[in-house]
Amino acid sequence: MRHFLTLLDVTEEEARHILDRAAIIKRKLKAGESHRPLEGKTLGMIFDKSSTRTRVSFEVGMYQLGGHALFLHSDATQLGRGEPVADSARVLSSMCDGIMIRTYGHNIIQKFAEYSKVPVINGLTDLTHPCQILADVLTFEEHRGSIEGKTVAWIGDGNNMAHSWINGAVSFGYKLKLACPKGYRPDEKLLAAARELGADISRSDDPVIAAHKADLVSTDVWASMGQEEEQTEREKAFAGFCVTEGVMTHANPDALFMHCLPAHRGEEVSAGVIDGPQSVVWDQAENRLHAQKALLEFLLSD
């Protein structure tokens, strides 16, 4: 029994296998072929944070794989009334074949996994967003071939997506260049651990340095869910960190742009970039479905 709380919970070979399967599963779907390895399986989906892409991709994915997904908002369950996480884990894992959780503190999902009898999947925590990075790498490789040895620029908040790109540098072998404002840098321990595992990661305070000769430029909102009260403060701190057409001119001419969405045009990215020819954000969003179907197959198949 395996959990998927961060990308590093699977080996490099397993991460590659999941992406290879995602590409195959996507081709099957586009060709109209049925692929239902999870017939009769159930996935419980716990949401402390609201979502569009996470809910739809997991729910549709389970349906297409022959299984069933149950949407459980924390406010409508005993978790929202103070039931201990360990107790909920024991109960739900006795009825479901897998659990996906989208929540705030990473400690919550760790505690749930500790007491769960079935695989637990991280649908997002404040620390990491591993399902998104699977979709992102799948998207890059559809457009540009293997990401190994390529250069990825992350510009903006040192948040859960920055952490996921850091872990991805271990699993997929790309060079990562980070540009984050002072006070908003990635977790030092997580960064150091990735470097110890051989990841090639550099850091600066300058988006132009990060974007220089990059094959992929990625960003995220400046204030994530739960940080809305910091919006004004963050707008000041992140001034100069918008991914504009000017920033993209420092990347390679065929560089791609990604954003995990939702996006705020005119803040972290200009409309000309996200809606321009280098943007692959819509392919990236769709690939959440295909990458997660491969992950579900990997974790829940007999």
C-alpha positions in Angstrom: 0.0 0.0 0.0 1.5 3.3 -1.2 0.6 7.0 -0.4 1.3 9.9 -2.7 1.8 12.9 -0.4 4.7 14.4 -2.3 6.3 13.5 -5.7 9.2 11.9 -3.8 6.9 9.2 -2.4 7.5 7.5 -5.7 10.8 6.6 -7.2 12.2 8.3 -10.3 11.4 5.1 -12.3 7.8 5.0 -10.9 7.3 8.7 -11.7 8.4 8.1 -15.3 6.1 5.0 -15.5 3.2 7.2 -14.3 3.8 9.7 -17.1 4.3 7.1 -19.7 1.0 5.5 -18.7 -0.7 8.9 -18.7 0.3 9.4 -22.3 -1.0 6.0 -23.2 -4.3 6.4 -21.3 -4.8 9.8 -23.0 -4.4 8.3 -26.4 -6.9 5.6 -25.6 -9.4 8.2 -24.5 -8.9 10.3 -27.6 -9.3 7.2 -29.7 -12.6 6.3 -28.0 -11.2 3.1 -26.4 -12.6 2.0 -23.0 -10.1 1.6 -20.2 -11.7 0.6 -16.9 -9.1 -1.0 -14.6 -10.8 0.4 -11.5 -14.2 -1.2 -12.0 -16.0 -1.3 -8.6 -13.4 0.9 -6.9 -14.2 4.0 -4.9 -12.3 7.2 -4.2 -13.2 9.4 -1.3 -12.4 13.0 -2.0 -12.1 15.3 1.0 -12.0 19.1 0.3 -11.0 21.6 2.9 -10.1 24.0 0.0 -12.5 24.6 -2.8 -11.4 23.6 -6.3 -12.3 23.4 -10.0 -9.6 21.4 -11.7 -8.9 19.0 -8.8 -12.4 18.0 -8.2 -13.4 17.6 -11.9 -10.2 15.8 -12.9 -10.4 13.2 -10.1 -14.2 12.7 -10.3 -14.2 12.4 -14.1 -11.0 10.3 -14.0 -12.5 7.7 -11.6 -15.6 7.5 -13.8 -13.6 6.9 -16.9 -11.5 4.3 -15.2 -14.7 2.4 -14.2 -14.8 3.5 -10.5 -16.7 6.0 -8.5 -15.7 9.2 -6.6 -17.4 10.7 -3.6 -17.2 14.4 -2.9 -16.8 15.1 0.8 -16.5 18.7 1.8 -15.1 19.0 5.3 -18.0 21.3 6.4 -20.5 18.5 5.6 -18.6 15.7 7.4 -17.6 15.0 11.0 -14.2 16.4 10.2 -15.7 19.8 10.1 -17.3 19.2 13.5 -14.0 18.4 15.1 -13.7 14.6 14.7 -10.0 13.7 15.0 -8.2 13.2 11.7 -7.1 9.7 12.8 -10.7 8.7 13.5 -11.9 9.9 10.1 -9.0 8.1 8.5 -9.9 4.8 10.1 -13.5 5.0 9.2 -13.2 6.3 5.6 -10.4 4.0 4.7 -12.5 1.0 5.8 -15.1 1.9 3.2 -13.1 3.5 0.3 -10.3 2.0 -1.9 -8.4 5.3 -1.9 -8.6 8.8 -0.4 -7.7 12.2 -2.0 -7.4 15.2 0.3 -7.1 18.9 -0.6 -6.3 20.8 2.5 -4.2 23.4 4.2 -1.5 22.0 6.6 0.6 19.2 5.2 0.6 17.7 8.7 -3.2 17.0 8.3 -2.6 14.7 5.3 0.4 13.1 7.0 -1.7 12.2 10.0 -4.5 10.9 7.8 -2.1 8.7 5.9 -0.7 7.4 9.1 -4.0 5.9 10.1 -5.4 5.1 6.6 -5.7 1.5 5.4 -5.8 2.6 1.8 -3.6 4.9 -0.4 -3.9 8.6 0.3 -3.3 11.2 -2.5 -2.3 14.8 -1.9 -4.7 16.9 -4.0 -2.9 20.0 -2.6 -1.5 21.2 0.7 0.3 24.3 1.6 3.6 22.5 1.3 3.2 20.6 -2.1 0.9 20.0 -5.1 2.4 16.8 -6.6 -0.5 16.0 -8.9 -0.1 19.3 -10.7 3.6 18.7 -11.4 2.8 15.4 -13.0 0.4 17.2 -15.4 3.0 20.0 -16.0 5.8 17.7 -17.0 3.4 15.6 -19.1 2.4 18.8 -20.9 6.0 19.9 -21.5 6.9 16.6 -22.9 3.9 16.5 -25.3 5.2 19.8 -26.8 9.0 19.6 -26.5 10.0 16.0 -25.8 11.9 14.8 -22.7 12.2 17.4 -19.9 15.5 15.8 -18.7 18.3 18.3 -19.0 16.0 21.2 -19.9 15.9 24.4 -18.0 12.7 25.4 -16.0 12.3 28.9 -14.5 10.0 29.5 -11.6 9.1 33.2 -11.0 7.0 34.3 -8.1 6.0 32.9 -4.7 8.1 30.1 -3.1 4.8 28.2 -2.5 3.6 24.7 -2.8 4.0 24.8 -6.6 7.6 26.1 -6.2 8.2 23.2 -3.8 6.7 20.7 -6.3 9.0 22.0 -9.1 11.9 21.6 -6.7 10.9 17.9 -6.1 10.4 17.5 -9.8 14.0 18.4 -10.4 14.9 15.3 -8.5 12.4 13.0 -10.2 12.7 14.3 -13.8 16.3 15.7 -14.0 15.7 19.2 -15.3 17.6 22.3 -14.2 15.5 24.6 -12.1 16.1 28.4 -11.7 14.0 30.1 -9.0 13.3 33.8 -8.7 11.3 34.7 -5.5 11.1 38.0 -3.6 12.9 38.2 -0.2 10.6 36.9 2.5 8.7 34.6 0.0 11.4 32.1 -0.8 10.9 28.3 -0.8 11.3 26.2 2.3 15.0 25.9 2.9 14.9 22.3 4.2 13.0 21.1 1.2 15.4 22.9 -1.1 18.4 21.5 0.7 17.0 18.0 0.6 16.4 18.1 -3.2 20.0 19.4 -3.7 21.3 16.5 -1.6 19.5 14.1 -3.9 21.3 15.7 -6.9 18.9 18.3 -8.1 20.4 21.2 -10.1 18.7 24.2 -8.6 19.8 27.9 -8.5 18.1 30.8 -6.8 18.0 34.6 -7.4 15.8 37.6 -6.7 15.7 38.6 -10.4 13.1 37.1 -12.8 15.3 38.0 -15.8 18.1 35.8 -14.4 15.7 32.9 -13.9 14.2 33.3 -17.4 17.6 33.5 -19.2 17.7 30.6 -21.8 14.8 28.8 -20.0 12.8 26.1 -21.9 9.8 26.6 -19.7 8.7 29.6 -17.6 6.1 29.0 -14.9 4.4 31.1 -12.2 1.4 31.1 -9.8 -0.8 33.6 -8.1 0.9 35.9 -5.6 -1.7 35.2 -2.8 -2.9 31.6 -2.6 -6.1 30.4 -1.0 -6.1 31.3 2.6 -3.7 34.3 2.1 -6.3 36.7 0.7 -5.7 39.1 3.7 -2.1 39.5 2.5 -3.0 40.6 -1.0 -2.0 44.2 -0.7 1.2 43.4 1.1 2.1 40.8 -1.4 1.4 43.0 -4.4 4.1 45.4 -3.0 6.6 42.6 -2.4 6.0 41.0 -5.8 6.2 44.2 -7.9 8.6 43.4 -10.7 7.8 39.6 -10.7 5.1 39.7 -13.3 5.9 37.3 -16.2 5.6 39.8 -19.1 6.4 39.6 -22.8 9.7 41.3 -21.9 10.6 38.6 -19.4 9.8 35.9 -21.9 12.3 37.4 -24.4 15.1 36.3 -22.1 13.9 32.7 -22.4 14.7 30.5 -25.4 12.6 31.5 -28.5 10.6 28.3 -28.3 10.1 28.4 -24.5 6.7 27.4 -23.1 4.7 29.3 -20.5 2.7 27.5 -17.7 0.4 28.5 -14.9 -1.5 26.1 -12.7 -4.6 28.4 -12.7 -6.6 30.3 -11.7 -4.6 33.3 -13.0 -4.8 37.0 -12.4 -3.9 38.8 -15.6 -2.0 41.9 -14.9 -0.6 40.6 -11.6 1.7 37.5 -11.8 1.4 37.3 -15.6 0.4 39.6 -18.4 -2.5 38.9 -20.7 -0.2 38.9 -23.7 1.8 36.0 -22.2 -0.9 33.7 -20.8 -3.1 34.2 -23.9 -0.2 34.2 -26.3 1.3 31.6 -28.6 3.9 30.3 -26.0 1.2 29.5 -23.4 0.1 25.9 -22.9 -2.0 26.5 -19.8 -5.2 24.9 -21.3 -3.3 21.7 -22.3 -1.8 21.8 -18.8 -5.2 22.0 -17.2 -6.6 19.1 -19.3 -3.6 17.0 -18.5 -4.6 17.0 -14.8 -7.2 14.4 -15.9 -4.8 12.1 -17.7 -1.9 12.3 -15.3 -4.2 11.6 -12.3 -5.9 8.7 -14.1 -2.4 7.1 -14.5 -1.7 7.9 -10.8 -5.0 6.3 -9.7 -4.3 3.2 -11.9 -0.8 3.0 -10.3 -2.1 3.2 -6.7 -5.5 1.5 -6.8 -5.1 -1.3 -9.4 -5.0 -4.8 -8.0 
